[in-house]
Amino acid sequence: MFKEPVEVPSALEMFQDDTCARFFVNKLGNGMEQLLLRIAWDNLHQSNIEAFFTDSGAEAKRRWQPDYLKWRWQNQLCHLPDEVASLRFSTLYSRSIGAVAMWPDSGLVYSWRNVTSNLVERTAILSNGLTRFTLQSSDDPALRDSELVIENDIYMLMAQAWFLQSSRICNATVDEDTIVTIAMLLSLRGTIEGWCPALDESVPPIFLFVYPPPMTVAEYGLWDEVPPYFWSFDETGQYQMSEDEHKLWGLPVLKPKKSGIRVQSWPAHVYKSLRAWQTARGFDPTTSYWAQTLGYPELTIVEPEDQACVEVSEETNVVDSYGKKFKKGLRRLWGFK
């Protein structure tokens, strides 16, 4: 790794976060930061969403059925407490004060990505929120019977943005280890079985469009009730393939899958190490400069008087405000025809 002998601080000195951080920054440079974020992530503590609230265990059991977040529409969702329904995946929370910081309205907090094959390539995120993938033409027999998996990584984007500016946010609010993110993982899975006419190089480009993911717990519950994607020959996504066209071209049916909702937190020593690294890199911990150099936006701190802006009010009925729109289709709810 090193071309010349390297003088390493003593073991005792390396136990000090600032000394250790300065050493690796000087010797390895900026390339260590993705590894640092990965190590921070690996210290993750996960718990059920019930743990975020202050109810006693007995009361929680009375309020929520054991399989509550399996989301059977006709049973659980109609009893969804507002305090759960309104939780947003783009917001940081503290049990003591509620919302702490949130992804800025002008930023894009989600990213659909292909994780298993070269069947499709993400080519654009349109202004209306649709993510467009382009089917790759090929006569490679290896692509026959290939599985296509599209995943959403909002849980990772939010956590990394938080890691990179935790000192700035908690300098103004509460201790870092009391902060949690609300996480979920969504995926679309399908297999091209046998010969697929759509892969022929003589066929015009075929596009896969995926709708924006749900941004609240309430929306998450209904995400897989209506197909959250469509195929099209139109690169703008204005015209969708009919079911007959879909079958004619041998395109896979993608099945939506939800991983469940978890509350994520990290211990205090993770933030202590991140702050030491940030300082060794020459960034002011009270600013968002470190995050911005790595392509993350400055998270918006939620002031106490702004809490109502990120929570559903007590007067809001989740079934009325969301369920009625759902019956017309999630596409209409998202603003697409």
TAGI-V654480 format. One record per backbone hydrogen bond with DSSP energy under -0.5 kcal/mol. CO is the residue of the C=O (numbers start at 1). NH is the residue of the N-H. E is the energy in kcal/mol with one decimal. If there is no record, write none. Layout:
# TAGI-V654480
[[CO & NH & E] [CO & NH & E]]
This chain:
# TAGI-V654480
[[6 & 8 & -0.8] [10 & 14 & -2.5] [11 & 15 & -0.9] [12 & 15 & -0.6] [13 & 16 & -1.8] [15 & 17 & -0.5] [16 & 20 & -2.5] [17 & 21 & -2.6] [18 & 22 & -2.3] [19 & 23 & -2.0] [20 & 24 & -2.0] [21 & 25 & -2.5] [22 & 26 & -2.3] [23 & 27 & -2.1] [24 & 28 & -2.7] [24 & 29 & -0.7] [25 & 29 & -1.4] [28 & 31 & -0.8] [29 & 32 & -1.1] [30 & 33 & -1.9] [32 & 36 & -2.6] [33 & 37 & -2.5] [34 & 38 & -2.0] [35 & 39 & -2.6] [36 & 40 & -2.5] [37 & 41 & -2.4] [38 & 42 & -1.9] [39 & 43 & -0.6] [40 & 43 & -1.3] [41 & 44 & -1.8] [43 & 267 & -0.5] [45 & 265 & -2.1] [47 & 263 & -2.7] [48 & 51 & -1.5] [49 & 52 & -1.4] [50 & 53 & -1.5] [56 & 60 & -2.7] [57 & 61 & -2.1] [58 & 62 & -1.5] [59 & 63 & -2.1] [60 & 64 & -2.8] [65 & 68 & -2.0] [67 & 70 & -2.3] [68 & 71 & -1.4] [71 & 73 & -0.8] [72 & 75 & -1.8] [72 & 76 & -1.5] [72 & 77 & -0.8] [73 & 78 & -0.6] [76 & 79 & -2.1] [77 & 80 & -1.7] [81 & 84 & -1.2] [81 & 85 & -2.8] [82 & 86 & -2.2] [84 & 87 & -1.4] [85 & 218 & -1.7] [87 & 217 & -1.9] [88 & 91 & -1.2] [90 & 103 & -2.7] [91 & 182 & -0.6] [92 & 100 & -3.1] [92 & 101 & -0.9] [93 & 180 & -2.8] [94 & 98 & -3.0] [98 & 94 & -2.7] [100 & 302 & -2.9] [101 & 92 & -3.5] [102 & 300 & -3.1] [104 & 107 & -1.8] [107 & 109 & -0.6] [111 & 153 & -1.4] [113 & 115 & -0.5] [113 & 151 & -2.6] [119 & 136 & -3.3] [121 & 134 & -2.6] [124 & 132 & -3.2] [126 & 129 & -2.0] [130 & 126 & -2.7] [130 & 132 & -0.5] [131 & 210 & -2.3] [132 & 123 & -2.6] [132 & 124 & -1.5] [133 & 135 & -0.5] [133 & 208 & -2.8] [134 & 121 & -1.7] [135 & 137 & -0.6] [139 & 141 & -0.5] [140 & 143 & -1.9] [141 & 144 & -1.2] [143 & 146 & -1.5] [146 & 192 & -2.4] [147 & 149 & -0.5] [148 & 190 & -2.0] [149 & 115 & -2.3] [149 & 116 & -0.6] [150 & 188 & -2.5] [151 & 113 & -2.5] [153 & 157 & -2.2] [154 & 158 & -2.3] [155 & 159 & -1.4] [156 & 160 & -2.5] [157 & 161 & -2.2] [158 & 162 & -1.7] [159 & 163 & -2.5] [160 & 164 & -2.1] [161 & 165 & -0.5] [162 & 165 & -1.0] [162 & 166 & -0.5] [163 & 166 & -0.8] [165 & 169 & -2.0] [166 & 170 & -2.7] [167 & 171 & -1.4] [168 & 172 & -0.5] [169 & 172 & -1.0] [169 & 173 & -0.6] [175 & 178 & -1.5] [176 & 179 & -2.2] [178 & 95 & -0.6] [180 & 93 & -2.5] [181 & 183 & -0.7] [181 & 264 & -2.8] [183 & 262 & -2.2] [184 & 155 & -0.5] [185 & 259 & -1.9] [186 & 152 & -1.9] [187 & 257 & -2.6] [188 & 150 & -2.5] [189 & 255 & -3.5] [190 & 148 & -3.7] [191 & 193 & -0.8] [192 & 145 & -1.2] [192 & 194 & -0.6] [195 & 197 & -0.5] [196 & 199 & -1.8] [197 & 200 & -1.7] [199 & 138 & -2.5] [200 & 203 & -1.7] [206 & 135 & -3.0] [207 & 209 & -0.5] [207 & 232 & -2.3] [208 & 133 & -3.2] [209 & 230 & -2.1] [210 & 131 & -2.4] [215 & 89 & -1.8] [216 & 220 & -2.1] [217 & 221 & -1.5] [218 & 222 & -0.5] [219 & 222 & -1.2] [219 & 223 & -0.5] [220 & 223 & -1.2] [222 & 225 & -1.8] [222 & 226 & -0.5] [223 & 226 & -0.5] [228 & 211 & -2.5] [230 & 209 & -3.1] [231 & 241 & -2.8] [232 & 207 & -3.5] [233 & 235 & -0.6] [234 & 237 & -1.5] [239 & 234 & -0.6] [242 & 246 & -2.4] [243 & 247 & -1.9] [244 & 248 & -2.4] [245 & 249 & -2.1] [246 & 251 & -1.8] [247 & 250 & -1.3] [249 & 198 & -1.7] [252 & 254 & -0.6] [253 & 255 & -0.6] [254 & 256 & -0.5] [255 & 189 & -1.8] [257 & 187 & -2.0] [260 & 185 & -0.5] [262 & 183 & -3.0] [262 & 264 & -0.5] [263 & 47 & -1.8] [264 & 181 & -2.0] [265 & 45 & -2.7] [267 & 270 & -1.1] [267 & 271 & -0.9] [268 & 272 & -1.9] [269 & 273 & -2.0] [270 & 274 & -2.2] [271 & 275 & -2.3] [272 & 276 & -1.8] [273 & 277 & -2.3] [274 & 278 & -2.6] [275 & 279 & -2.3] [276 & 280 & -2.3] [277 & 281 & -1.9] [278 & 283 & -2.3] [279 & 282 & -1.5] [283 & 285 & -0.6] [284 & 287 & -2.1] [288 & 292 & -2.3] [289 & 293 & -2.1] [290 & 294 & -0.8] [291 & 294 & -0.8] [291 & 296 & -2.5] [292 & 295 & -1.4] [297 & 299 & -0.6] [299 & 301 & -0.6] [300 & 102 & -2.2] [301 & 303 & -0.7] [303 & 306 & -2.2] [304 & 307 & -1.4] [306 & 309 & -1.7] [307 & 310 & -1.6] [308 & 311 & -0.6] [313 & 316 & -1.5] [316 & 318 & -0.6] [317 & 321 & -2.8] [318 & 322 & -2.3] [318 & 323 & -1.1] [319 & 324 & -1.0] [320 & 324 & -0.5] [322 & 326 & -2.2] [323 & 327 & -1.9] [324 & 328 & -0.7] [325 & 328 & -0.9] [326 & 329 & -2.3] [329 & 332 & -0.5] [329 & 333 & -1.5] [330 & 334 & -2.2] [331 & 336 & -2.9] [332 & 335 & -1.0]]
